[in-house]
Amino acid sequence: MVFASLEFLTLFLPAFLLIYALVPHGWRNGVLLAGSWLFYGWLSPLFLSLHVVLTIVAWVGGLLVDRSREDSRGRLRLLVALIVFNTAVLCWYKYANILAGTWSELMTHYGAMPLEWQKVALPAGLSFIVLQAISYLVDVHRHTVPVERSFLNYATYISMFGHSIAGPIIRYDWVRRELVQRWFNWQNFSLGARRFMVGMCMKVLVADTLSPLVDVAFHLENPSFVDAWIGCLAYSLQLFFDFAGYSAMAIGLGLMLGFHFPENFNRPYLASSIQDFWRRWHLSLSSWLRDYLYIGLGGNRHGVWKTYRNLFLTMAIAGLWHGGDSWNYLLWGSAHGVALCVDRAWSRSSLPGVPRALSHVLTLLFVCLAWTLFRAPDFHSAMTLYAGQFGLHGFALGDALAVTLRPVHGLAALLGVTCVILPIWQVRCERRLAGNAWFALAVALWPVAGFLLSFALIASREAVPFLYFQF
């Protein structure tokens, strides 16, 4: 069950909201927890069992870390053991398949029989749940948050179905007060519903429409220059609108229930440098990596070269976190690590600054080229796409993509590009049209119209999973 599906929109969400609205305030955490566990159980009872085990371990672990505050060494050893446990669970489900596959390839290469292996399925949302558990345990250890003594409150925090499948990565400190006291009222509900509808439009009207085009482009044997760049640019739009759409829906769901989650995107494709891009893209992950990994490695406190080492390692680990079915993710993260190091070195040198317009173009070009590596199913496919992007397979549009292309793909791409660049003129348009009644009406009603169109499309085809479910 995903947000953009009939069972969620017509069965689960209405029933959950009705019960949530009718029960007394003190029961709402229980209703939210039960609804979240039902949501996970709907996906897979086995995944729900794992989720409950991780929840219990982290909650008990937090209590033990808090109790051992007089024993600093024992406290640190306990924290490390809890982090290792959570990381080990994540690594098993994420990387067992690729390690087994790589080992089988090596055995086959040297003439031995391949390893017999049954593929391990990745539980939805496991990566996000583990990062939230680790951040909570570290914050308790650092005394930046009080330990949560109520299992119900902690389990509600870690399990909220609105965001824990694909982010944002919510820290306990951001919601601990609202776990105890929050306002479930018409104002929050209506603002949250609007945000949810906007996210649904982003997902269904842009991302899902471009999905078939991207699938064809990234599986061409010899893509031309036009084929490769259509696929690359379409995927850049698809990934952003899919993930930012999910984040908007999660933020909207949270607001409908009385929670205020932080923004997860800030116009990333308008970034003027690769550092600026990571200050705009997947903000909850970027800040998590900074506060719990980069600073933990030493940050910029131990000299220039160790700072660059820490930057590179942080991004390489971030790439590895994104997936275990291909080494491409590690290469993608490493490429961003190198880019961040180059950007930092250039900005701190005596070299002339890059003009702002050119810097925007170069940043977007690098990000899109890196997305090719991120999306390609394997390294060979990525190299094939890169060869096409540099014109090594010709320049004309290929037959396979020509057959796939439809006017609706162009409309979705145009809508996506318009939404990306609209913020540049947004303030100016709002000033000029502030008193226009038709403009105000359009601003108020377009999410409803877009949601109804999205619902019609969902009803007419199979549900398309969110891309970040696989991470």
C-alpha positions in Angstrom: 0.0 0.0 0.0 1.4 3.4 -1.1 0.0 6.9 -0.7 -0.8 7.1 -4.4 -3.1 4.1 -4.4 -6.8 3.5 -4.2 -6.7 1.4 -1.0 -4.8 4.1 0.8 -7.0 7.0 -0.4 -10.3 5.3 -0.2 -9.9 2.8 2.7 -7.0 3.3 5.0 -6.7 7.1 5.2 -10.5 8.0 5.6 -11.0 5.2 8.3 -7.8 6.2 10.1 -8.7 10.0 10.1 -12.2 9.3 11.3 -11.1 7.2 14.3 -8.3 9.7 15.0 -10.8 12.6 15.1 -13.3 10.8 17.3 -11.1 9.5 20.1 -10.0 11.6 23.0 -6.7 13.5 22.8 -5.0 11.1 25.2 -5.7 8.1 22.9 -4.4 9.6 19.7 -0.9 8.4 20.0 -2.3 4.9 20.5 -4.5 5.3 17.4 -1.5 6.6 15.4 0.7 3.7 16.5 -2.0 1.1 15.8 -2.6 2.7 12.3 1.1 2.8 11.6 1.6 -0.8 12.5 -1.4 -1.8 10.4 0.2 0.1 7.6 3.4 -1.8 7.9 1.6 -5.1 8.4 -0.3 -4.4 5.2 3.0 -4.2 3.4 4.4 -7.4 5.1 3.8 -9.0 8.5 7.5 -10.0 8.6 8.6 -6.4 8.0 6.2 -5.4 10.9 7.8 -7.9 13.2 11.3 -6.5 12.4 10.1 -3.0 12.9 8.6 -3.8 16.3 11.9 -5.5 17.4 14.0 -2.5 16.3 11.6 -0.2 18.1 11.9 -2.1 21.4 15.7 -2.4 21.2 16.1 1.4 20.6 13.6 2.3 23.4 15.2 0.0 25.9 18.7 1.0 24.7 17.8 4.7 25.3 16.7 3.9 28.9 20.0 2.0 29.5 22.1 4.8 28.0 20.4 7.3 30.2 20.8 5.1 33.4 24.6 4.7 32.8 25.3 8.4 32.8 27.8 8.0 35.7 29.8 5.5 33.8 31.1 7.3 30.8 33.0 4.4 29.3 30.2 1.9 29.8 27.8 4.4 28.4 29.9 4.8 25.3 30.3 1.1 24.8 26.6 0.6 25.2 25.9 3.3 22.6 28.4 1.8 20.2 26.8 -1.7 20.6 23.3 -0.3 19.9 24.6 1.5 16.8 26.4 -1.6 15.6 23.2 -3.7 16.1 21.1 -1.3 14.1 23.7 -0.9 11.4 24.2 -4.7 11.2 20.5 -5.2 10.6 20.5 -2.5 7.9 23.6 -4.0 6.2 22.2 -7.5 6.2 19.0 -6.5 4.4 20.7 -3.9 2.1 24.0 -5.4 1.2 23.8 -9.2 1.5 22.4 -9.5 -2.0 25.1 -7.5 -3.7 27.9 -9.1 -1.7 26.6 -12.5 -2.6 26.2 -11.5 -6.2 29.7 -10.1 -6.4 31.2 -13.2 -4.8 29.3 -15.4 -7.3 30.7 -13.4 -10.2 34.2 -13.8 -8.9 33.7 -17.6 -8.4 32.3 -17.9 -11.9 35.2 -15.9 -13.4 37.7 -18.3 -11.9 35.8 -21.4 -13.0 34.0 -22.3 -9.8 30.3 -22.9 -9.3 28.3 -19.8 -8.4 27.0 -19.3 -4.9 23.4 -20.5 -4.4 21.6 -17.6 -3.0 18.0 -16.7 -2.2 17.6 -12.9 -2.6 16.9 -11.0 0.6 13.9 -8.5 0.4 14.5 -5.1 1.8 11.8 -4.0 4.3 10.2 -0.7 3.2 11.5 2.2 5.2 14.2 0.3 7.1 16.9 2.8 6.2 14.9 5.7 7.6 13.8 3.9 10.7 17.4 2.9 11.5 18.7 6.5 11.0 16.0 7.8 13.3 16.8 5.3 16.0 20.5 6.1 15.8 19.9 9.8 16.0 17.7 9.3 19.1 20.3 7.2 20.9 23.1 9.6 20.1 21.1 12.6 21.2 20.3 10.8 24.5 24.0 10.1 24.9 24.9 13.7 24.2 22.2 15.0 26.6 20.6 17.0 23.8 17.2 15.4 24.4 15.7 13.8 27.4 15.1 10.0 27.3 11.6 9.0 26.4 10.2 6.8 29.2 6.9 6.1 27.5 7.1 3.2 25.1 3.9 4.4 23.4 5.4 7.9 22.7 8.6 6.5 21.4 7.0 3.9 19.3 4.6 6.5 17.9 7.6 8.7 17.0 9.6 5.9 15.2 6.5 4.4 13.5 4.5 7.3 12.1 3.4 5.9 8.7 3.3 9.4 7.2 7.1 9.8 6.9 9.0 6.7 8.0 8.7 4.8 4.7 10.7 7.3 2.7 11.4 10.3 4.8 11.9 13.1 5.9 14.1 11.7 8.6 12.5 13.1 11.7 14.6 13.6 14.8 13.0 13.0 18.2 13.7 16.5 19.4 11.6 18.0 16.5 8.4 16.2 17.6 8.9 15.3 21.3 6.7 18.1 22.6 4.0 17.4 20.0 3.9 13.8 21.0 2.5 15.1 24.3 0.5 18.1 23.2 -0.5 19.0 19.7 -3.4 20.8 18.0 -5.7 18.7 15.9 -7.9 21.5 14.4 -9.4 22.7 11.2 -6.6 25.1 10.3 -3.8 22.5 10.6 -6.0 19.9 8.9 -6.9 22.1 5.9 -3.2 23.3 5.4 -2.0 19.7 5.7 -4.6 18.5 3.2 -3.6 21.1 0.7 0.1 20.1 1.1 -0.9 16.5 0.7 -2.7 17.2 -2.5 0.2 19.2 -3.9 2.5 16.3 -3.2 0.1 13.9 -4.9 0.1 16.2 -8.0 3.9 16.2 -8.0 4.0 12.4 -7.8 1.3 11.4 -10.2 1.2 14.2 -12.8 4.9 14.6 -13.3 6.9 11.7 -11.8 4.6 8.8 -12.7 4.0 10.2 -16.2 7.7 10.3 -16.9 8.4 6.9 -15.5 7.8 4.8 -18.6 9.9 7.1 -20.7 12.8 6.8 -18.2 12.5 3.0 -18.0 12.9 2.7 -21.8 15.7 5.2 -22.1 17.8 3.5 -19.4 17.5 0.1 -21.0 18.6 1.0 -24.5 21.5 -1.0 -25.8 23.1 1.9 -27.8 21.4 5.1 -26.9 22.0 8.1 -29.1 22.9 11.6 -27.8 19.2 12.6 -27.9 18.1 9.3 -26.3 20.6 9.5 -23.5 19.9 13.1 -22.6 16.1 12.7 -22.8 16.4 9.8 -20.4 18.8 11.7 -18.1 16.7 14.9 -17.9 13.5 13.0 -17.6 14.9 11.0 -14.7 16.2 14.2 -13.0 12.6 15.5 -13.0 11.1 12.2 -12.1 13.3 11.6 -9.1 12.8 15.1 -7.7 9.0 15.2 -8.2 8.7 11.6 -6.9 10.7 12.2 -3.7 9.7 15.8 -3.1 6.1 14.8 -3.7 6.4 12.1 -1.1 8.0 14.5 1.3 5.2 17.0 0.7 2.6 14.3 1.3 4.3 13.3 4.5 4.6 16.8 5.8 0.9 17.3 4.9 -0.2 14.1 6.7 1.8 15.2 9.7 0.2 18.6 9.8 -3.3 17.1 9.4 -2.5 15.2 12.6 -1.0 18.2 14.4 2.7 17.5 13.8 5.0 20.1 12.2 7.7 18.4 10.2 10.6 20.4 8.6 10.9 20.9 4.9 12.9 18.4 3.0 13.7 20.3 -0.2 14.5 23.9 -1.0 14.6 24.3 -4.8 17.7 22.1 -5.3 17.9 22.5 -9.1 18.4 26.2 -8.6 21.6 25.6 -6.6 24.7 27.6 -7.6 27.3 25.1 -6.4 27.5 21.5 -5.3 27.7 22.6 -1.7 24.6 24.7 -2.2 22.9 21.7 -3.8 23.4 19.6 -0.7 22.0 22.5 1.4 18.8 22.2 -0.7 18.4 18.4 -1.5 17.0 15.9 1.0 17.6 18.3 3.9 16.8 15.8 6.6 19.5 13.4 5.3 22.0 16.2 4.7 21.7 17.5 8.2 21.8 13.9 9.6 25.0 13.2 7.7 26.5 16.5 8.9 25.6 16.1 12.6 26.0 12.4 13.1 28.6 11.3 10.6 30.7 14.2 9.3 31.1 15.8 12.7 31.6 12.3 14.3 34.5 11.7 11.9 36.1 15.0 13.0 34.5 17.5 10.7 36.9 20.3 9.8 38.6 20.4 13.2 41.8 18.5 12.4 43.4 20.2 9.4 42.7 20.6 5.7 43.4 17.1 4.4 41.4 15.4 7.1 38.5 17.7 6.4 38.6 16.6 2.7 38.8 13.0 3.8 35.8 13.4 6.1 33.8 15.1 3.3 34.6 12.3 0.9 33.9 9.5 3.4 30.6 11.1 4.4 29.4 11.2 0.8 30.7 7.8 -0.1 28.8 6.3 2.9 25.7 8.4 1.9 25.9 6.8 -1.5 26.3 3.3 0.0 23.3 4.0 2.3 21.1 4.6 -0.8 21.2 1.0 -2.0 22.8 -2.4 -2.0 21.7 -3.8 -5.3 24.4 -2.0 -7.3 27.9 -0.5 -6.6 26.7 2.5 -8.6 25.4 4.1 -5.5 28.8 4.0 -3.9 30.3 5.5 -7.0 27.6 8.2 -7.1 28.3 9.2 -3.5 32.0 9.2 -4.1 31.6 11.4 -7.2 29.7 13.9 -5.0 32.4 13.6 -2.3 35.0 14.5 -4.9 32.9 17.4 -6.2 32.4 18.8 -2.7 36.1 18.6 -2.0 36.9 20.4 -5.3 34.2 23.0 -4.6 35.6 23.7 -1.1 39.2 23.9 -2.3 38.3 26.3 -5.2 36.3 28.6 -3.0 39.1 28.8 -0.4 41.9 29.3 -3.0 43.0 32.5 -4.8 41.6 31.3 -8.1 39.0 33.6 -9.7 35.4 32.9 -8.8 33.1 31.2 -11.3 30.4 33.6 -12.7 27.1 32.8 -11.0 25.2 31.9 -14.2 28.0 29.5 -15.3 28.1 28.1 -11.8 24.4 27.3 -11.9 24.8 25.5 -15.3 27.9 23.5 -14.2 26.2 22.4 -11.0 23.1 21.3 -12.8 25.1 19.5 -15.4 27.2 17.6 -12.8 24.0 16.7 -10.8 22.3 15.3 -13.9 25.3 13.3 -15.1 25.6 11.9 -11.6 21.9 10.9 -11.7 22.8 8.7 -14.7 25.1 6.7 -12.5 22.4 6.7 -9.7 19.6 5.4 -12.0 21.5 2.9 -14.2 20.9 -0.7 -13.2 24.6 -1.5 -13.2 28.0 0.0 -14.1 28.0 -1.3 -17.7 24.6 0.3 -18.3 25.9 3.6 -16.8 28.9 3.6 -19.2 26.6 2.9 -22.1 24.4 5.9 -21.1 27.5 8.1 -20.7 28.7 7.0 -24.2 25.4 8.1 -25.6 25.5 11.4 -23.7 28.8 12.2 -25.3 27.6 11.3 -28.8 29.5 8.1 -29.2 26.3 6.2 -30.5 25.1 8.9 -32.9 22.9 11.9 -32.3 19.4 11.2 -33.8 16.4 10.1 -31.8 16.3 6.2 -31.7 13.3 4.2 -32.8 12.5 2.7 -29.4 12.3 6.1 -27.7 10.4 7.6 -30.7 7.7 4.9 -30.3 7.6 5.5 -26.5 7.4 9.3 -26.6 3.9 10.8 -26.3 2.6 14.4 -26.0 1.8 13.7 -22.4 5.5 13.2 -21.6 6.2 16.6 -23.0 3.4 18.1 -21.0 4.7 16.5 -17.8 8.2 17.6 -18.5 7.0 21.2 -19.2 5.0 21.2 -16.0 8.0 19.9 -14.1 10.4 22.5 -15.6 7.8 25.3 -15.0 7.5 24.3 -11.3 11.3 24.2 -11.0 11.9 27.7 -12.4 8.6 29.3 -11.1 10.1 30.4 -7.8 12.4 32.8 -9.7 9.3 34.9 -10.7 7.0 33.9 -7.8 7.5 37.0 -5.7 7.1 39.3 -8.6 3.9 37.6 -9.8 2.4 37.6 -6.4 3.1 41.3 -6.0 1.6 42.2 -9.4 -1.5 39.9 -9.0 -2.0 40.2 -5.3 -5.4 42.0 -5.7 -6.6 39.9 -8.6 -9.6 37.7 -7.5 -9.1 35.2 -10.3 -5.5 34.7 -9.4 -6.5 34.2 -5.7 -9.2 31.7 -6.8 -6.7 29.8 -9.0 -4.1 29.6 -6.2 -6.8 28.3 -3.8 -8.4 25.7 -6.1 -5.6 24.3 -8.3 -4.4 21.7 -5.7 -8.0 20.3 -5.5 -8.3 20.1 -9.3 -4.8 18.5 -9.6 -5.7 16.0 -6.9 -8.9 15.0 -8.6 -7.0 14.5 -11.9 -4.4 12.5 -10.0 -7.0 10.4 -8.4 -8.6 9.6 -11.8 -5.2 8.6 -13.1 -4.5 6.4 -10.1 -7.9 4.7 -10.6 -7.1 4.0 -14.3 -3.7 2.3 -13.8 -1.7 0.3 -11.3 -0.1 2.1 -8.4 3.5 3.2 -9.1 5.7 2.8 -6.0 7.7 5.7 -4.7 11.3 5.6 -5.9 12.8 6.0 -2.4 10.9 3.0 -1.1 13.8 0.9 -2.4 16.3 2.9 -0.3 
